[in-house]
Amino acid sequence: MTAVPPPYVPNPRVGMNPQTSDEVNMQVGQLLRDFIVLKERVNHYQSWLAGAVLTDPPYSMDPGLDATLKTAMTGLDTSLGSVDMTFINRLVGIW
């Protein structure tokens, strides 16, 4: 008869697992602040890309790449812009 090994129990402190409610609050708050910064950066960059002609010097990009970059940034900016920021701004305002 073969002995069955005990089930694997992962270390509870691996990675960024918070141990207290304060740690949870701080990590969630930082994540939400980072999200707001990223959302603003994407919007700013998309606005710049909308008026930029990337096929001309100094960029001299292929027209297909130009269109792909602008389409990707527009889609990302639109998706991030559709997020209801009311609750996120309230939570971030707490910290």
LOKOL-648619 format. One record per residue (C-alpha): residue in three letters; x, y, z. Coordinates in steps of 0.05 Angstrom, whole numbers, plus 5000, padded with zeros to 4 digits. Example, Ala and Ser with C-alpha at 12.3 -4.5 7.8 and 13.67 -1.06 7.14 Angstrom:
2
ALA_5246_4910_5156
SER_5273_4979_5143
REM end
This chain:
95
MET_5000_5000_5000
THR_5027_5069_4980
ALA_5022_5126_5030
VAL_4984_5186_5005
PRO_5022_5250_5014
PRO_4988_5306_5052
PRO_4953_5358_5009
TYR_4995_5418_4989
VAL_4981_5479_5031
PRO_5009_5543_4999
ASN_5046_5594_5041
PRO_4994_5647_5060
ARG_5046_5703_5053
VAL_5069_5688_4981
GLY_5066_5748_4936
MET_5026_5809_4957
ASN_4974_5774_5000
PRO_4953_5825_5052
GLN_4952_5803_5125
THR_4911_5860_5155
SER_4853_5904_5135
ASP_4901_5963_5133
GLU_4944_5926_5081
VAL_4882_5911_5040
ASN_4861_5984_5042
MET_4930_6009_5023
GLN_4939_5960_4966
VAL_4870_5973_4936
GLY_4880_6048_4944
GLN_4947_6046_4909
LEU_4918_6004_4852
LEU_4860_6053_4842
ARG_4908_6113_4843
ASP_4952_6078_4791
PHE_4890_6064_4749
ILE_4871_6138_4749
VAL_4941_6159_4728
LEU_4942_6107_4672
LYS_4873_6129_4648
GLU_4896_6201_4644
ARG_4961_6182_4609
VAL_4925_6140_4557
ASN_4876_6197_4544
HIS_4932_6248_4536
TYR_4972_6203_4489
GLN_4911_6185_4447
SER_4896_6260_4439
TRP_4967_6271_4415
LEU_4964_6212_4367
ALA_4899_6237_4337
GLY_4934_6299_4311
ALA_5002_6268_4296
VAL_5022_6247_4226
LEU_5066_6187_4240
THR_5078_6173_4167
ASP_5119_6237_4159
PRO_5189_6250_4187
PRO_5215_6245_4240
TYR_5172_6182_4252
SER_5166_6156_4180
MET_5122_6098_4200
ASP_5088_6051_4153
PRO_5016_6075_4141
GLY_4990_6008_4166
LEU_5028_6014_4232
ASP_5004_6086_4239
ALA_4932_6064_4232
THR_4942_6004_4278
LEU_4972_6047_4334
LYS_4919_6100_4329
THR_4863_6048_4328
ALA_4891_6012_4388
MET_4900_6075_4429
THR_4831_6101_4410
GLY_4799_6035_4430
LEU_4836_6034_4496
ASP_4820_6106_4511
THR_4746_6094_4495
SER_4744_6033_4539
LEU_4778_6068_4597
GLY_4734_6128_4587
SER_4672_6086_4595
VAL_4691_6066_4666
ASP_4646_6099_4717
MET_4696_6137_4759
THR_4647_6160_4813
PHE_4660_6104_4862
ILE_4735_6100_4845
ASN_4744_6174_4858
ARG_4706_6168_4924
LEU_4750_6111_4947
VAL_4814_6146_4926
GLY_4790_6209_4962
ILE_4788_6169_5027
TRP_4864_6159_5026
REM end
